Amino acid sequence: MKNDKLTFRSANSNDMDLLYSWRNEKSVRENSYDSSIISFKDHKKWFKRKLNDTKAGIFILEMNNIPVGTVRFEKGSNEYSIVSIIIAKIFRKKGYASEGLKMLSKYIIKEINFSKKVIANIKKGNDLSLKSFIRAGYKIVKGNDMVCNLPSIKLEYM
């Protein structure tokens, strides 16, 4: 890995604790559709299931071998997958989200043919995420959507 180059790798069992801490961080919960604190027991069950799920991909973004965030894709069908992202608090507002989203979205569409397009649902009010997705090349397709009974913005990347 070269200096100052964002890279990614597939998550593995050693990432379970890190992803657990990122998921339960206050601002992550506030911008999630489920804002509750997740128990470690539930996270462990979910994480093990997702690592073995052929319809899901969890990736770790790294800068100089240091984890800065995670991007997850869930296959909705062969046509599309749904993306979510968490950037660690100390690495936010540095461009890692948009760079990682662009890199991984291209990877799952063009290199591994995971899906033909990627959909993102951003909770209204989460302006930092919205800007990151737009910078990564995502386009707004529905400005007034509802996800989990919450106002959302739907974007897609093709």
WOURFEN-V553123 format. One record per residue. N is the residue number from 1. RES is the residue in one letter. PHI is phi in whole degrees, -180 to 180 (none if undefined). BURIAL is b if it has 9 or more other ideal C-beta (glycine too) atoms within 8 Angstrom, else e. D_CENTER is the distance of its C-alpha to the mean C-alpha in Angstrom with 2 decimals. Layout:
((N & RES & PHI & BURIAL & D_CENTER) (N & RES & PHI & BURIAL & D_CENTER))
This chain:
((1 & M & none & e & 21.89) (2 & K & -86 & e & 23.42) (3 & N & -61 & e & 23.42) (4 & D & 55 & e & 20.89) (5 & K & -122 & e & 18.84) (6 & L & -76 & b & 15.11) (7 & T & -130 & e & 14.54) (8 & F & -140 & b & 12.24) (9 & R & -147 & e & 13.35) (10 & S & -70 & e & 12.71) (11 & A & -67 & b & 12.32) (12 & N & -137 & e & 15.75) (13 & S & -59 & e & 17.75) (14 & N & -70 & e & 18.32) (15 & D & -91 & b & 14.75) (16 & M & -57 & b & 15.27) (17 & D & -66 & e & 16.81) (18 & L & -62 & e & 14.43) (19 & L & -64 & b & 11.34) (20 & Y & -62 & b & 13.90) (21 & S & -67 & e & 14.97) (22 & W & -64 & b & 11.68) (23 & R & -63 & b & 10.97) (24 & N & -92 & b & 14.58) (25 & E & -64 & b & 14.85) (26 & K & -52 & e & 16.63) (27 & S & -69 & e & 14.73) (28 & V & -66 & b & 11.36) (29 & R & -62 & b & 13.54) (30 & E & -62 & e & 15.27) (31 & N & -99 & b & 12.35) (32 & S & -96 & e & 11.18) (33 & Y & -73 & e & 13.25) (34 & D & -113 & e & 14.64) (35 & S & -91 & e & 15.84) (36 & S & -76 & e & 17.99) (37 & I & -75 & e & 18.10) (38 & I & -90 & b & 17.19) (39 & S & -72 & e & 20.04) (40 & F & -63 & e & 19.73) (41 & K & -60 & e & 21.59) (42 & D & -67 & e & 19.16) (43 & H & -62 & b & 16.12) (44 & K & -59 & b & 18.15) (45 & K & -63 & e & 19.04) (46 & W & -62 & b & 15.56) (47 & F & -62 & b & 14.26) (48 & K & -62 & b & 17.38) (49 & R & -65 & e & 17.13) (50 & K & -69 & b & 13.60) (51 & L & -62 & b & 14.73) (52 & N & -101 & e & 17.64) (53 & D & -88 & e & 16.16) (54 & T & -72 & e & 16.77) (55 & K & -101 & e & 14.71) (56 & A & -139 & b & 11.41) (57 & G & -139 & e & 9.83) (58 & I & -115 & b & 8.14) (59 & F & -123 & b & 8.34) (60 & I & -107 & b & 9.52) (61 & L & -87 & b & 10.03) (62 & E & -133 & b & 13.69) (63 & M & -121 & b & 16.37) (64 & N & 54 & e & 19.83) (65 & N & 68 & e & 18.80) (66 & I & -107 & e & 17.24) (67 & P & -63 & b & 13.69) (68 & V & -115 & b & 11.98) (69 & G & 179 & b & 8.33) (70 & T & -138 & b & 5.78) (71 & V & -126 & b & 3.19) (72 & R & -125 & b & 4.37) (73 & F & -119 & b & 6.86) (74 & E & -120 & b & 9.75) (75 & K & -73 & b & 12.94) (76 & G & -89 & b & 14.88) (77 & S & -166 & e & 17.78) (78 & N & -68 & e & 18.85) (79 & E & -80 & e & 18.41) (80 & Y & -147 & b & 14.77) (81 & S & -135 & b & 11.39) (82 & I & -109 & b & 8.78) (83 & V & -111 & b & 5.15) (84 & S & -140 & e & 2.77) (85 & I & -144 & b & 2.17) (86 & I & -134 & b & 5.62) (87 & I & -111 & b & 8.49) (88 & A & -57 & b & 11.71) (89 & K & -50 & e & 14.33) (90 & I & -73 & e & 16.78) (91 & F & -110 & b & 14.66) (92 & R & -74 & b & 13.64) (93 & K & 65 & e & 15.58) (94 & K & -119 & e & 16.13) (95 & G & 90 & e & 14.21) (96 & Y & -66 & b & 11.66) (97 & A & -64 & b & 8.68) (98 & S & -66 & b & 10.62) (99 & E & -64 & b & 12.02) (100 & G & -66 & b & 9.05) (101 & L & -62 & b & 7.59) (102 & K & -63 & b & 11.26) (103 & M & -62 & b & 12.05) (104 & L & -75 & b & 9.61) (105 & S & -64 & b & 10.18) (106 & K & -61 & b & 13.82) (107 & Y & -60 & b & 13.76) (108 & I & -74 & b & 12.77) (109 & I & -85 & b & 15.14) (110 & K & -93 & e & 17.98) (111 & E & -95 & e & 18.21) (112 & I & -115 & e & 17.44) (113 & N & 51 & e & 17.90) (114 & F & -68 & b & 15.21) (115 & S & -160 & b & 15.45) (116 & K & -88 & e & 17.24) (117 & K & -151 & b & 14.69) (118 & V & -121 & b & 11.12) (119 & I & -113 & b & 10.91) (120 & A & -123 & b & 8.88) (121 & N & -113 & b & 10.64) (122 & I & -108 & b & 10.96) (123 & K & -63 & b & 13.41) (124 & K & -57 & e & 16.55) (125 & G & 100 & e & 17.32) (126 & N & -90 & b & 13.88) (127 & D & -66 & e & 15.36) (128 & L & -62 & b & 13.49) (129 & S & -65 & b & 10.14) (130 & L & -56 & b & 12.44) (131 & K & -63 & b & 14.17) (132 & S & -63 & b & 11.28) (133 & F & -66 & b & 10.35) (134 & I & -64 & b & 14.13) (135 & R & -63 & b & 14.77) (136 & A & -81 & b & 12.50) (137 & G & 103 & e & 14.80) (138 & Y & -76 & b & 13.35) (139 & K & -116 & e & 16.33) (140 & I & -72 & b & 16.99) (141 & V & -112 & e & 18.60) (142 & K & -154 & e & 19.29) (143 & G & -80 & e & 19.76) (144 & N & -129 & e & 21.00) (145 & D & -106 & b & 19.04) (146 & M & -128 & e & 18.91) (147 & V & -132 & b & 16.22) (148 & C & 53 & e & 17.53) (149 & N & 62 & e & 20.52) (150 & L & -123 & b & 18.70) (151 & P & -60 & e & 18.94) (152 & S & -142 & b & 15.93) (153 & I & -118 & b & 15.40) (154 & K & -101 & b & 14.34) (155 & L & -125 & b & 13.34) (156 & E & -143 & b & 13.46) (157 & Y & -129 & b & 13.46) (158 & M & -128 & e & 16.34))
